[in-house]
Amino acid sequence: DLIGAGELNYEIRNIVSVGEKLQNMGVQVNWENIGDPIAKGEQVPDWMKEIVAEAVHEDATYAYSPTKGLLATREYVAACTNRLGGAQIDADDIIFFNGLGDAISKVFGFLKPTARVIVPTPSYTTHSSAEAAHASAQPVTYILDPNHLWYPDLEDIENHIKYNPAVAGILVINPDNPTGAVYPADVMRAIVEICEKNDLFIICDEIYQNMTYNGTVSAPLCTVIGDKVPAICMRGISKEMPWPGSRCGWIEVYNRHRDPMFATYVQSILNAKMLEVCSTTLPQTVLPRIKEHPMYPVHLKNRIKRYERYSNIAYDILKNVKGLLVNRTNGAFYMSAVFEEGLLNHHQTLPIGNDEVRETIERLVSGPNIQPDKRFVYYLLASTGICVVPLSSFATDLQGFRITLLEKEEEDFVQIFKTIANSIKRYINSSLECCPRCN
């Protein structure tokens, strides 16, 4: 067997093949599975396009960039981080990648096979799969508590460290995907203290750092880490500008020289980057120009304002659905909902009028090992056209689903969530006594 291959799974995109198959059978699919604002109708403002267009006329944007990334851009990024206070970095502490997927692959791939990074559960699939694949084992996870705003269970973290000496680091995603939670400074400080006490390093994914609302503020890792704990912070432009097709992300390394082994580890990541030559040049070139444009804060504020409104609409619709636990999203643009334990079974269905579609779904859910929430998600897709992601695919035993807040038209957004709420009620109340056509 290929080592670790069994741990690589990405249900967020796997379900696309199912949706496309149903589309060919006449189902009108509403894609709520992937966090791509552009695909959901968000428009890049003209001033941003003009900056990119101007850069395209510069010969330098067609060249390789230095291995770590363009010096001027790395200096700009370092200055932005340093203005936040706390850990101070310079351009040499920054490495650009072809999107954070590339960074995640390198960061986990160059750990010693025996070293484990404890990841949250639920956990963004790219992180949990990459960590598990590097170790050829199931991910080691700590609980995000849906009964406490999806905050990390600090006691659970400490217990996993205490009884698993292979744990060398902790992954934090703040704001979080898939839950939409935002961790305040005291939670982040507590995690830093745990790492300092146990001689661990931190990996912190902050791709949504500047996208918080409902009165919450995310504490950047650099503001709470101090000078004793080594860390890697991940940032990028795909969600914030948004420009997911740019494939432009970077890591910021904090306190590298506090631990010689950590310094060697970071160097191995850089060495691997050298084999690839460089990352995308054009997005790096325009990054400072776009973020320093006077319209950028307005652009970001308007997007955040819409997510805030949608987060409250979604919460108000789903919060009273019997058997469903939801928290209001406060950051990024995702919501995770959890079904009450034991509520789902392998006999529930939703009505599907098209015989070919119904038979296709019945075949897909007929396996003995299919998760109950995946069964629900497939029936929801076939019955309503709404494509969400089963929560169990995010390295968790919880049964539920993740959905985005990206639908552009508010009327359509409201209808999507009302349809989901009604479908849940109908699904839960269905039984084997339902007509054969529905079963």
C-alpha positions in Angstrom: 0.0 0.0 0.0 1.1 3.6 -0.5 2.0 4.9 2.9 -0.6 7.4 4.2 -2.7 7.2 1.0 -5.7 6.0 2.8 -5.7 9.2 4.9 -6.1 11.5 2.0 -9.7 12.5 1.5 -11.4 15.6 0.5 -15.2 15.3 0.7 -15.6 19.0 0.0 -14.7 18.2 -3.6 -15.6 14.5 -3.7 -19.3 15.5 -3.5 -18.9 17.6 -6.6 -18.7 14.5 -8.8 -22.0 13.3 -7.3 -23.6 16.7 -7.9 -22.4 16.8 -11.5 -23.8 13.4 -12.1 -27.2 14.5 -10.7 -27.0 17.7 -12.8 -26.8 15.6 -15.9 -30.0 13.9 -14.7 -31.8 17.3 -14.5 -31.2 18.3 -10.9 -30.5 22.0 -10.5 -27.6 22.1 -8.0 -26.8 25.0 -5.6 -23.1 24.6 -4.7 -22.7 25.4 -1.0 -19.8 23.1 -0.4 -16.7 25.1 -1.5 -15.5 28.4 -0.1 -15.0 30.2 -3.4 -16.5 33.7 -3.2 -15.9 34.3 -6.9 -17.7 31.1 -8.0 -20.7 32.2 -5.8 -21.0 35.5 -7.6 -18.8 38.0 -5.7 -17.3 40.5 -8.1 -13.7 41.7 -8.0 -13.9 45.5 -7.9 -12.6 47.4 -11.0 -9.9 49.2 -9.1 -8.4 45.9 -8.1 -8.6 44.6 -11.6 -6.8 47.7 -12.8 -3.9 47.1 -10.4 -3.6 43.6 -11.7 -3.9 44.7 -15.3 -1.1 47.3 -14.8 1.2 44.7 -13.3 0.6 42.4 -16.2 2.3 45.0 -18.5 5.4 44.8 -16.3 7.9 42.3 -17.7 9.1 41.4 -14.1 5.7 39.8 -13.3 6.5 37.1 -15.9 9.8 36.1 -14.3 10.6 33.7 -11.5 10.4 35.2 -8.0 13.1 34.4 -5.4 12.5 31.1 -3.7 11.1 32.7 -0.6 9.1 35.2 -2.5 9.6 38.8 -3.7 11.7 40.7 -1.2 9.6 43.9 -1.4 6.4 41.9 -0.7 8.0 39.9 2.1 9.2 43.2 3.7 5.7 44.6 3.4 4.1 41.5 5.0 6.6 41.6 7.8 5.9 45.3 8.5 2.2 44.6 8.6 2.7 41.8 11.1 5.0 43.9 13.2 2.5 46.7 13.5 0.2 44.3 15.3 2.7 44.1 18.2 4.1 41.1 19.8 6.4 38.7 18.0 8.6 40.6 15.5 9.7 39.2 12.2 11.6 40.3 9.1 11.5 39.3 5.4 13.6 36.2 6.0 10.9 34.8 8.3 8.4 34.7 5.4 8.1 32.0 2.7 5.5 32.2 -0.1 3.8 29.2 -1.5 1.4 28.3 -4.3 -1.6 28.7 -2.0 -1.9 27.4 1.5 -2.6 23.9 0.2 1.0 23.9 -1.0 2.2 25.3 2.4 0.2 22.7 4.3 1.7 19.9 2.3 5.2 21.1 3.0 4.7 21.9 6.6 3.3 18.5 7.5 5.2 16.6 4.9 8.6 17.5 6.4 7.9 16.6 9.9 9.6 13.5 11.3 7.2 10.6 10.7 7.2 10.0 14.5 6.2 13.6 15.3 2.5 14.3 15.6 0.7 17.6 15.4 -2.6 17.5 17.3 -5.4 19.0 15.1 -8.9 20.2 16.0 -12.0 18.0 15.5 -13.8 19.0 13.4 -10.8 20.0 11.4 -10.3 21.5 7.9 -9.7 18.4 5.7 -6.5 19.6 4.1 -4.8 19.9 7.4 -6.1 16.7 9.1 -5.4 14.6 6.0 -1.9 16.0 5.4 -1.0 15.4 9.1 -2.4 11.9 9.1 -0.7 11.0 5.8 2.7 12.1 7.0 2.4 9.8 10.0 0.6 7.0 8.2 -2.0 7.0 10.9 -5.3 8.5 12.0 -5.1 12.2 13.1 -4.6 13.0 16.7 -7.4 15.4 17.5 -8.6 17.8 20.2 -12.2 18.7 20.7 -13.9 21.9 19.4 -16.9 22.1 21.7 -20.2 22.9 19.9 -21.8 23.5 23.3 -19.2 26.2 24.0 -19.1 28.3 20.8 -16.9 25.7 19.2 -14.0 26.8 21.3 -11.1 24.4 21.9 -11.4 22.1 24.9 -8.2 23.0 26.7 -8.5 20.0 29.1 -8.8 17.7 26.1 -5.7 19.2 24.6 -3.7 18.7 27.7 -4.8 15.1 28.1 -3.8 14.2 24.6 -0.4 15.7 25.2 0.0 14.0 28.5 -0.8 10.6 27.2 0.8 10.9 23.7 4.5 11.7 23.9 4.7 11.8 20.1 2.8 15.1 20.0 5.3 17.9 19.0 2.9 20.6 18.0 -0.7 22.0 18.0 -2.7 23.2 15.0 -5.0 26.1 15.5 -7.3 27.5 12.8 -8.5 31.0 13.8 -11.1 32.0 12.6 -12.0 28.4 12.1 -13.1 26.4 9.1 -15.4 24.5 9.3 -17.2 26.0 12.3 -17.0 29.8 11.8 -15.7 30.2 15.4 -13.4 33.1 16.4 -11.1 32.5 19.4 -10.4 35.4 21.7 -7.1 36.4 23.1 -7.5 34.4 26.4 -8.1 31.1 24.5 -5.1 31.7 22.3 -2.9 32.6 25.3 -4.0 29.4 27.0 -2.9 27.3 24.0 0.5 29.2 23.9 0.9 28.4 27.6 0.3 24.8 27.0 2.9 24.7 24.3 5.4 26.5 26.4 4.9 24.2 29.3 5.2 21.1 27.1 7.9 22.3 24.7 5.6 22.2 21.6 5.4 24.4 18.6 2.3 25.9 17.0 0.9 25.9 13.5 -1.8 28.6 13.2 -3.9 29.0 10.1 -5.0 32.6 10.0 -6.3 32.8 6.4 -9.5 34.4 7.6 -7.8 36.6 10.2 -9.3 39.9 8.9 -12.8 38.5 8.4 -14.6 38.6 11.8 -17.9 40.2 12.8 -20.8 40.1 15.3 -18.6 42.1 17.7 -15.8 39.4 17.8 -12.2 40.1 17.2 -9.7 37.4 16.4 -6.4 37.5 18.3 -3.5 37.1 15.8 -1.0 34.5 17.1 1.9 37.0 16.9 0.1 39.2 19.5 0.0 36.5 22.2 2.9 34.1 21.5 5.7 36.1 23.2 9.3 35.1 22.5 9.5 31.5 23.8 7.3 29.3 21.7 8.3 28.6 18.0 5.4 28.8 15.5 4.4 28.9 11.9 1.5 31.2 11.0 -0.3 30.7 7.6 -1.9 33.6 5.7 -3.0 34.3 2.2 -5.1 36.3 -0.2 -7.5 33.7 -1.6 -10.4 34.4 0.8 -9.8 38.0 1.8 -9.3 39.8 -1.5 -10.8 37.4 -2.7 -8.5 35.8 -5.3 -8.6 32.0 -4.8 -7.3 31.4 -8.3 -4.1 33.3 -7.5 -2.7 30.3 -5.5 -0.8 32.8 -3.3 -0.2 32.1 0.4 2.7 32.4 2.8 4.0 31.3 6.2 5.4 33.5 8.9 7.9 31.9 11.2 8.0 33.1 14.8 10.8 32.4 17.3 12.6 30.2 14.9 15.9 30.2 16.8 14.4 29.3 20.2 14.7 25.6 19.2 17.5 24.2 17.0 15.3 21.3 15.9 12.5 23.7 14.9 15.0 25.9 13.0 16.2 22.8 11.1 12.7 21.8 10.3 11.9 25.2 8.8 15.1 25.1 6.8 13.9 21.7 5.3 10.7 23.4 4.2 12.7 26.1 2.5 15.0 23.5 0.9 11.9 21.8 -0.6 10.7 25.1 -1.9 14.0 25.6 -3.7 13.4 22.4 -5.7 10.2 24.0 -7.0 12.1 27.2 -7.8 9.4 29.7 -6.7 5.8 30.6 -6.2 3.5 32.7 -8.4 5.0 36.1 -9.1 2.0 38.2 -10.2 -0.1 38.0 -7.0 3.0 38.7 -4.9 3.7 41.8 -7.0 0.2 43.3 -6.6 -0.4 42.2 -3.0 1.0 45.4 -1.4 -0.6 47.7 -4.0 -4.0 46.2 -3.5 -3.9 46.2 0.3 -2.6 49.7 0.5 -5.3 51.0 -2.0 -7.7 53.5 -0.2 -10.7 51.4 -1.4 -9.4 48.2 0.1 -10.7 48.7 3.7 -14.1 49.7 2.3 -14.2 46.7 0.0 -13.4 44.3 2.9 -15.8 46.1 5.3 -18.7 45.7 2.8 -18.0 42.0 2.4 -17.8 41.4 6.1 -21.0 43.4 6.7 -22.9 41.0 4.3 -21.4 37.9 6.0 -22.5 39.2 9.4 -26.0 39.7 8.2 -26.1 36.3 6.6 -24.7 34.6 9.7 -27.6 36.0 11.7 -30.2 35.0 9.1 -28.8 31.5 8.9 -28.7 31.2 12.7 -32.2 32.5 13.2 -33.6 30.0 10.7 -31.7 26.9 12.0 -31.5 27.5 15.7 -35.1 26.3 16.4 -34.9 23.1 14.3 -35.5 20.3 16.7 -32.5 18.0 17.1 -30.0 20.4 15.5 -27.3 22.3 17.4 -26.0 25.5 15.7 -23.8 28.3 16.7 -23.8 31.7 15.1 -20.9 32.2 12.7 -18.6 35.0 13.8 -15.7 34.7 11.3 -14.9 33.4 7.9 -18.0 32.3 5.9 -19.0 28.9 7.1 -21.5 27.4 9.5 -21.4 23.9 10.9 -24.6 22.3 12.3 -24.6 19.2 14.5 -27.4 16.6 14.8 -28.4 15.3 18.2 -26.6 12.0 18.8 -28.6 9.1 17.6 -31.1 11.2 15.6 -30.0 10.0 12.2 -30.4 6.5 11.0 -30.0 4.5 7.8 -33.7 4.4 7.0 -34.5 8.1 6.7 -35.1 9.5 3.3 -36.3 12.6 1.4 -38.7 12.4 -1.5 -37.0 12.3 -4.9 -39.3 12.7 -7.9 -36.9 11.6 -10.6 -36.6 7.8 -10.6 -33.1 7.8 -12.1 -31.8 10.3 -9.4 -33.5 8.3 -6.6 -32.0 5.0 -7.8 -28.5 6.7 -8.1 -28.7 8.0 -4.5 -30.0 4.7 -3.2 -26.9 3.0 -4.6 -24.6 5.6 -3.2 -26.0 5.2 0.4 -26.4 1.5 0.3 -22.9 0.7 1.6 -22.7 -0.6 5.2 -20.1 1.9 6.3 -21.6 5.2 5.0 -21.9 7.8 7.7 -25.5 8.8 8.6 -24.8 12.5 7.9 -23.4 11.7 4.5 -26.6 9.8 3.8 -28.5 12.9 4.8 -26.3 15.2 2.6 -26.8 13.0 -0.4 -30.6 12.9 0.0 -30.7 16.7 0.5 -28.7 17.1 -2.7 -31.0 14.8 -4.7 -34.2 16.1 -3.2 -33.5 19.9 -3.2 -30.3 20.5 -5.2 -28.6 22.0 -2.2 -25.0 20.7 -2.0 -23.4 20.8 1.5 -20.6 18.8 3.1 -21.1 16.1 5.8 -19.5 17.2 9.0 -18.1 13.7 9.6 -15.7 14.3 6.7 -13.9 16.9 8.8 -12.1 14.4 11.1 -15.0 14.2 13.6 -17.4 11.7 15.0 -20.1 14.4 15.1 -22.9 14.0 12.6 -23.9 17.2 10.8 -23.1 19.4 7.9 -21.1 22.4 6.9 -22.5 25.1 4.6 -21.1 28.4 3.3 -22.6 31.9 3.7 -21.5 32.8 0.2 -24.8 32.9 -1.8 -24.9 36.4 -3.2 -28.6 37.0 -3.5 -30.3 37.4 -0.1 -33.6 36.1 -1.2 -32.0 32.9 -2.5 -29.9 32.6 0.6 -33.0 32.8 2.9 -34.7 30.2 0.7 -31.8 27.8 0.8 -31.7 27.8 4.6 -35.5 27.5 4.9 -35.4 24.6 2.6 -32.7 22.9 4.7 -34.7 23.5 7.9 -37.8 22.0 6.3 -35.8 19.1 4.8 -34.3 18.2 8.2 -37.7 18.0 9.8 -39.0 15.9 6.9 -35.9 13.6 6.9 -36.0 13.0 10.6 -39.7 12.2 10.5 -39.4 9.8 7.6 -39.5 6.0 8.3 -39.6 2.6 6.6 -43.3 2.9 6.6 -43.0 5.7 4.0 -44.2 4.8 0.5 -41.8 2.5 -1.5 -41.1 5.3 -4.0 -39.5 7.4 -1.2 -37.6 4.5 0.2 
